[in-house]
Amino acid sequence: MKQSSSKQALNLKTLTKSSVWDVQENDVLRMLNSGSKDAEIKDNLRHYVDIIRSAFSMEELKEDSPAIRKSYEKQGYKVGFVTIDENTKTLWAVRKRPILRVTDLTYENIRHISATKLIEVLERNFGGGWDSLSQSIQDIIESGFDISTTTLPKDRLHKKGGMYEKKVADGYEVLEVSKGAWVEAIFAKPKPEIIKPRMKFDTFDDAGDADEEEPFNVQEEEEEEIDEFNEDEMNEENYRTTFEIEADPDEEAEELSEFGSEE
């Protein structure tokens, strides 16, 4: 799904557990060999190998023979020598870890597979529909894909102008899971990657632009906004309160008695 434009620029120092899914077996062997000339890489080789192992199976072969090479190559491994230093050269077999089951999906690799590949993985593991997946697996998938589902009778799912037709036209891949006379359709489409903008800060000359602007004083701003209280100007029209003033029961009784006497 994701092809890094800077793949050729990747090296052991810039490799991460996410970007490592962009490289192939030959790239791994090349990077390990190029790193043999870098003292920093040699001192931290275990760290870089651990990153590679998050996406690749790696085995050091103790013996180099045509039979052993052929055995590993049949399993999909790339076999090649890696030079650790001037006096040390070892034979390695490297193979990218396959993504076959939903349990193979991770936050690191989910954006490195296509929607078609995701549908294949779901179809290989499905039986109960989208809700049969654990919440953790759903969260991983939805971190890289827009997912929507619908369950309809078989004869209505492909109705012209319906949701199925609109989703496919919008670029979604779809998996149909049969549920008796009904079918659950699961639609998947890669989410666009969001590039977080970097904040830029203006710089000022030592004695130039910085002096032109007066410093902002929060206390002064607040003091300007607060009007001084004038007790002489307060009247019943401009006085407000949120406190509820209860009526005096004696005054209410007096008013009622006066009202009765008038009648």
C-alpha positions as CSV (number, residue, x, y, z in Angstrom):
1,M,0.0,0.0,0.0
2,K,2.8,2.4,1.0
3,Q,5.8,2.8,-1.2
4,S,8.4,5.0,0.4
5,S,9.9,7.5,-2.0
6,S,13.1,7.5,0.1
7,K,13.5,3.8,0.0
8,Q,17.0,4.1,-1.6
9,A,18.0,6.5,1.1
10,L,17.1,4.1,3.9
11,N,20.1,2.7,5.9
12,L,20.5,1.0,9.3
13,K,20.7,4.4,11.1
14,T,17.4,5.6,9.7
15,L,15.5,2.3,9.8
16,T,12.5,2.0,12.1
17,K,10.1,-0.8,13.0
18,S,7.6,0.8,10.6
19,S,9.9,1.7,7.6
20,V,11.6,-1.7,7.7
21,W,8.4,-3.1,6.1
22,D,9.3,-1.0,3.0
23,V,12.5,-2.9,2.3
24,Q,13.2,-6.4,0.9
25,E,15.6,-9.2,1.7
26,N,18.3,-7.9,-0.7
27,D,18.1,-4.5,0.9
28,V,18.7,-6.0,4.3
29,L,21.8,-7.8,3.2
30,R,23.1,-4.6,1.4
31,M,22.5,-2.4,4.5
32,L,24.2,-4.9,6.8
33,N,27.2,-5.0,4.5
34,S,27.4,-1.3,4.2
35,G,27.2,-0.9,7.9
36,S,30.4,-2.9,8.4
37,K,32.4,0.2,7.6
38,D,30.7,2.3,10.3
39,A,32.1,2.1,13.8
40,E,28.8,3.3,15.4
41,I,26.8,0.6,13.6
42,K,29.2,-2.1,14.6
43,D,29.0,-1.0,18.2
44,N,25.2,-1.1,18.1
45,L,24.6,-3.9,15.6
46,R,22.3,-5.8,18.0
47,H,20.0,-2.9,18.1
48,Y,19.7,-2.6,14.3
49,V,19.3,-6.4,14.0
50,D,16.4,-6.3,16.5
51,I,14.7,-3.7,14.3
52,I,15.2,-5.9,11.2
53,R,13.9,-9.0,13.0
54,S,10.6,-7.2,13.7
55,A,9.8,-7.7,10.0
56,F,12.2,-10.4,8.9
57,S,13.2,-13.9,9.9
58,M,17.0,-14.1,10.1
59,E,19.2,-17.1,10.5
60,E,23.0,-17.3,10.6
61,L,24.1,-20.4,8.7
62,K,27.0,-22.3,10.1
63,E,27.8,-24.1,6.9
64,D,27.8,-22.9,3.3
65,S,26.8,-25.7,0.8
66,P,24.6,-25.8,-2.3
67,A,22.2,-28.2,-0.5
68,I,21.8,-25.8,2.5
69,R,21.4,-22.7,0.3
70,K,18.8,-24.5,-1.9
71,S,16.8,-25.7,1.2
72,Y,16.5,-22.1,2.5
73,E,15.8,-20.6,-0.9
74,K,12.9,-23.0,-1.4
75,Q,11.4,-21.5,1.8
76,G,11.6,-18.0,0.3
77,Y,14.9,-16.9,2.0
78,K,17.6,-14.8,0.4
79,V,21.0,-16.2,1.3
80,G,24.1,-14.0,1.3
81,F,27.3,-13.2,3.2
82,V,27.5,-10.3,5.6
83,T,30.8,-8.7,6.4
84,I,31.0,-7.8,10.1
85,D,34.6,-6.5,9.9
86,E,37.8,-7.2,8.0
87,N,38.2,-10.6,9.5
88,T,34.6,-11.7,10.1
89,K,32.2,-12.8,7.3
90,T,29.0,-14.7,8.1
91,L,26.4,-16.4,5.9
92,W,22.8,-15.2,6.6
93,A,19.4,-16.4,5.4
94,V,16.8,-13.5,5.4
95,R,13.0,-13.7,4.7
96,K,10.3,-11.1,5.2
97,R,7.7,-12.2,7.7
98,P,4.5,-13.1,5.8
99,I,1.2,-11.5,6.7
100,L,-1.3,-14.3,6.5
101,R,-3.5,-14.0,9.5
102,V,-5.2,-11.2,11.3
103,T,-2.8,-11.8,14.3
104,D,0.1,-10.9,12.0
105,L,-1.2,-7.4,11.6
106,T,0.5,-4.7,13.7
107,Y,0.4,-0.9,14.0
108,E,3.9,-1.0,12.3
109,N,2.9,-3.0,9.2
110,I,-0.8,-2.1,8.7
111,R,0.0,0.9,6.5
112,H,2.4,-1.2,4.4
113,I,-0.3,-3.5,2.9
114,S,-2.9,-2.8,0.3
115,A,-6.7,-3.1,0.8
116,T,-6.6,-6.1,-1.5
117,K,-4.1,-7.8,0.8
118,L,-6.2,-6.9,3.9
119,I,-9.3,-8.5,2.3
120,E,-7.3,-11.6,1.6
121,V,-6.1,-11.8,5.2
122,L,-9.7,-11.2,6.5
123,E,-11.1,-13.8,4.2
124,R,-8.6,-16.4,5.3
125,N,-9.5,-15.9,8.9
126,F,-13.2,-15.1,8.8
127,G,-16.3,-16.9,9.8
128,G,-18.3,-14.7,12.0
129,G,-17.9,-11.3,10.3
130,W,-16.3,-8.0,11.4
131,D,-17.6,-8.3,15.0
132,S,-15.8,-11.7,15.4
133,L,-12.5,-9.9,15.4
134,S,-11.1,-8.8,18.8
135,Q,-11.2,-5.1,19.6
136,S,-7.4,-4.8,19.5
137,I,-7.3,-6.2,15.9
138,Q,-10.1,-3.9,14.8
139,D,-8.2,-0.9,16.2
140,I,-5.0,-1.9,14.3
141,I,-6.9,-2.3,11.0
142,E,-8.8,1.0,11.5
143,S,-5.6,2.8,12.2
144,G,-4.7,2.3,8.5
145,F,-8.1,1.7,6.8
146,D,-11.6,3.2,6.6
147,I,-13.9,0.3,7.4
148,S,-17.6,0.1,7.0
149,T,-20.0,-2.8,7.1
150,T,-23.6,-3.6,6.1
151,T,-25.7,-6.8,6.4
152,L,-28.5,-7.3,3.8
153,P,-30.4,-10.2,2.3
154,K,-28.5,-11.8,-0.6
155,D,-30.9,-10.4,-3.3
156,R,-30.6,-6.8,-2.0
157,L,-26.9,-6.5,-1.5
158,H,-26.0,-5.8,-5.1
159,K,-29.1,-3.6,-5.7
160,K,-28.4,-1.0,-8.3
161,G,-27.5,2.4,-6.7
162,G,-27.1,0.8,-3.3
163,M,-24.3,1.1,-0.8
164,Y,-22.3,-1.8,-2.4
165,E,-22.2,-0.1,-5.8
166,K,-21.3,3.3,-4.3
167,K,-18.5,2.0,-2.1
168,V,-16.9,0.0,-4.9
169,A,-17.1,3.1,-7.2
170,D,-15.4,5.1,-4.4
171,G,-12.4,2.8,-4.4
172,Y,-13.3,0.4,-1.6
173,E,-12.3,-3.3,-1.6
174,V,-15.1,-5.5,-0.3
175,L,-15.4,-8.9,1.4
176,E,-18.7,-10.7,1.5
177,V,-19.3,-13.0,4.5
178,S,-22.3,-15.3,4.0
179,K,-24.7,-15.6,6.9
180,G,-27.4,-17.9,5.7
181,A,-29.9,-15.9,3.7
182,W,-28.1,-12.7,4.6
183,V,-24.7,-11.4,3.6
184,E,-22.3,-9.1,5.6
185,A,-20.3,-6.8,3.3
186,I,-17.1,-5.4,4.8
187,F,-15.6,-2.4,2.9
188,A,-12.0,-1.4,3.3
189,K,-10.1,1.6,1.9
190,P,-6.7,3.0,2.9
191,K,-6.7,6.1,5.0
192,P,-4.7,9.0,3.7
193,E,-1.6,9.6,5.7
194,I,-1.7,12.7,7.8
195,I,1.5,14.7,7.8
196,K,1.8,16.7,10.9
197,P,3.0,20.3,10.2
198,R,6.1,21.4,12.0
199,M,5.8,24.6,14.1
200,K,7.9,27.5,12.9
201,F,9.1,30.2,15.3
202,D,10.0,33.7,14.2
203,T,13.5,34.9,15.2
204,F,14.4,38.4,16.1
205,D,17.7,40.3,15.9
206,D,19.4,41.0,19.2
207,A,18.6,44.7,19.3
208,G,16.3,45.1,16.2
209,D,12.8,43.7,15.7
210,A,12.4,42.5,19.3
211,D,12.5,46.1,20.6
212,E,9.8,47.3,18.2
213,E,7.0,45.3,19.9
214,E,6.0,46.1,23.5
215,P,5.8,43.1,25.7
216,F,2.3,41.8,26.4
217,N,1.3,42.1,30.0
218,V,-1.7,39.9,30.9
219,Q,-2.3,41.7,34.2
220,E,-2.5,45.1,32.5
221,E,-4.9,43.8,29.9
222,E,-7.2,42.4,32.6
223,E,-7.1,45.7,34.6
224,E,-8.2,47.7,31.5
225,E,-11.2,45.5,30.9
226,I,-12.5,45.7,34.5
227,D,-14.6,48.8,35.1
228,E,-14.4,50.4,38.5
229,F,-17.5,49.9,40.6
230,N,-19.5,53.0,41.3
231,E,-22.0,52.6,44.1
232,D,-23.9,55.8,43.2
233,E,-24.7,54.6,39.6
234,M,-26.2,51.3,40.8
235,N,-30.0,51.1,40.5
236,E,-32.7,48.4,40.2
237,E,-32.4,48.4,36.4
238,N,-28.7,47.7,36.2
239,Y,-28.4,45.5,39.3
240,R,-28.1,41.7,38.6
241,T,-27.4,38.7,40.7
242,T,-27.6,34.9,40.3
243,F,-28.4,34.5,44.0
244,E,-32.1,33.8,44.5
245,I,-33.6,36.1,47.2
246,E,-36.4,34.5,49.1
247,A,-39.4,36.6,50.0
248,D,-40.0,37.5,53.7
249,P,-43.1,35.4,54.8
250,D,-44.2,38.2,57.2
251,E,-44.3,40.7,54.4
252,E,-46.3,38.3,52.2
253,A,-48.8,37.7,55.0
254,E,-49.2,41.5,55.5
255,E,-49.8,42.0,51.7
256,L,-52.4,39.3,51.6
257,S,-54.3,40.8,54.6
258,E,-54.3,44.2,52.9
259,F,-55.6,42.6,49.7
260,G,-58.4,41.0,51.7
261,S,-59.4,44.2,53.5
262,E,-59.8,46.0,50.2
263,E,-62.4,43.5,49.1
